[in-house]
Amino acid sequence: MPIVYREYKGAPLSVQEIDGNFKHLDERLTALESGPLMAEGIKEIRQEGDQLIIEGTFGRMFGPFVLPKYLPNVRGEWTAGIRYVYGDWVNYKKALYFCKQAHVSSDFEAQADCWQVLVG
């Protein structure tokens, strides 16, 4: 017996309908508790363009999930007195650098540990 909803019936539920709803839910819960738990595993993970798709062992598809895109923050030529943050890219003496630690720039060589060479 399917669950009877007052909203769809358009009137209050009878005692028999309320008992039927509880009986139906109890039977479903008992079946879940007595049956083996069938956990779905991962069959395949694949990337299609900018999307990640996961296929389960029972054939269910999860996703697609849009993968984030890294957009570098290109700041141009390195300049003293600028607040740089993690991820900023700068040019300095014909090389491209990635900021790996936020700081206010003062002397590039003295703060070299804040930068990583990307292209030398």
N, C-alpha and C positions, 0 to 999 in steps of 0.2 A: 504494500500500500504506500503510495507516495505521500509526502508531507502535504498537509492542507494548510494554506496560508489564509489568515483572516482577510488580508488585503485583497487577495484574488477572489475569495468567496463573496466579499462584499457584505458580510454579516458576522456576528460573533460565532466562534467555533462551538460545536456541541461537545459535551463531555466525551462522547465516543471519538470525536475527531481529535481532541486533545490527547486522549489515551492512545489513539492510533499513532499520532505523531511521536509520542514518547516511546511506544513499542518499536516503531520503525527505526528511530535513532538508536535505541538500545540494541536491536538486532545488528545494525551496522557496526556499532562500537564493539560488540562481542565478536563479530567476524574479524575485525581488525586486530583485536587482542589475541585471538586464538590462531590466527594465520601467521605464517612465517613472514618476517620482514624482508621484502625484496628491495634492496638498495640498488639504485641504478648507478652504474659505473660510467666512466668516460671511455667511449669507443674511439673518438677522433677529435682532435682540435686542429682547426685549419684557419688560415687567414685568406680572405678574398678581398683584395684591395685594401681599404682602410677598415675592414670589418673582421671581427673574430667570431667564429662559429664553432660551437661545441655540440657534438653528436653523442647522445647517450647510448648505452648498451641495449636499451629497450627501443631504440629508434627515435626517441624524442630529440628535437632540435632545440638548443638553447642559444638565443641570440637571434639575429646578429647583434653584436655589441660593437659600437663605433670606437675604434682605437684613437686615443688622443694623439694629436700631432704636436711635435716639438717645433715651436717657432722661436728661433734665436732672437735675442734682443741686441741687434747690432748698433753699437754706440759710436762707431766711427773711430777717429784717432783718439788715442789715450790722452787725457788732459789732467793736469794736477788740479786738486781742489774739487773734484767731482765725486759724488757718492755713487759707487758701483755696487751692484748686488749680484748674488749668485746667478750665473747664467748669462751675464752680459758678455758681449764679444767686442773686442777693441783691436785696432791696429796699432802696433808700436814697432818702430824700426824695421819695417818691411815684413813683419810677422803678424799672424792672427792669434789672439789670445782669448781664452775662456776664463771668466772670473769664477773662482771656486770658493771665495770667501768675501762676504760683504765688507766694505771698508770705504773710507774717504781717501782718495788718492793724494799722495804727497810726493813720493819719489819712487819711480817704477822699480828700480833695482833693489831698493830697501824693502819693497813690498812684493818682491818676486814670488814669495810663497802663496800669495793671493791669486796667482795667475797660472794657467796651464797653456802651453803652446799647442795650438791646433794645426797651424801650418807655419813652418819656419822659413 
